[in-house]
Amino acid sequence: MLELYHAEPVANSMKPLICLKEKGLDFVSHYVDLLRFEQHSPEFVKINANGQVPVLVHDGAAITESTVINEYLEDVFPEVRLRPADPMARARMRVWSKFVDEYFCPALSMIGWHIMVRRIAKAIDKGEFEKLLERIPLPEQREKWATVAGESFTEAQLADSRRRCGISIQRMEDILAKHRWLAGPEYSLADVNSYSMVAGIPRLMPEHMNETDTPRACEWLRRMDERPAVKAALAMPNQVPETLRAFGA
């Protein structure tokens, strides 16, 4: 049996949701309300000691990290192939996914935390907030919550994050000048792993993604929007405000 613990169809939760839908796999959906800090509850921390979504549970065994989850699904359920057969294209798929995880996603996340998550943190009673901080397993996550509850990130940090987002979209544009999808001529996990990060950029940072400067990236996004699996994933429970969804927060 497949079970997926996930938040709204945004950010890293969106990645395995698209993969599962592309493969037509039945799974039990467990919605985790991040804004109520359910990811830090004792019950959930037993499933993932890091207190983060998504988590795939397959026949009782838990797999964490969204990119790894999708590779696992490809290994176990290869009937609908999302990994290129060509070794070079497969390498491009993994290199791009690594770039998204380590460079693009953190930059976009910082901006989202500053603008939206900051409002949530500041609305919580100080005494209650201190108790919530104590429940967060990862020190880095505790620091992020404490940062946005205080003065937040510096203007220099935010400017650097916007710069990184611009570099990410331009790199994507350059890749798409060479082939239709991000790893080559075939749709793959490189595209699946990128969608939730790219979807809000034209609205949030039009200076970095627009029809004039990045037409190929814009066309890629339109094709992704029309995929039945993406539409099905977007139809999953979604309780966060539209402005927060756009940041992949």
RAJOMO-V828735 format. One line per field, one symbol per residue. phi: phi as a letter, one per 30 degrees, with the letter a starting at -180 (. if undefined). psi: psi as a letter, one per 20 degrees, with the letter a starting at -180 (. if undefined). Layout:
# RAJOMO-V828735
phi = ???
psi = ???
This chain:
# RAJOMO-V828735
phi = .cbbcacddbhddddddddddedicdacccdcdddciddcdedddddbddibcdbccchjccbcieddedddddddbdecdbbeddedddddeddddddddcbdeddddedddddcdeddddddeeddddddddddddeddedddddddcdiddddddddddddddddddddeddddcadcdcldcdadddedcedddecdeddbddcbadddbdddddeddddeddeddddddddebcddeddeddid
psi = ppppprbrmrchhhghgggghhikppqppopoohijkhijqhghhhgoiilqqrppoolippproghhghhghhghmjgopjpqhphghhghghgghggghiggghghgggggggghghggiippgghhhghhhiogphhhghgghghiciaqrhggghhghghgggghhhggggihhrhriibiqpahhggihghhhhighhhmhhhorhghmhghghghghghiphhgghgiirpoiqqhhhhhik.
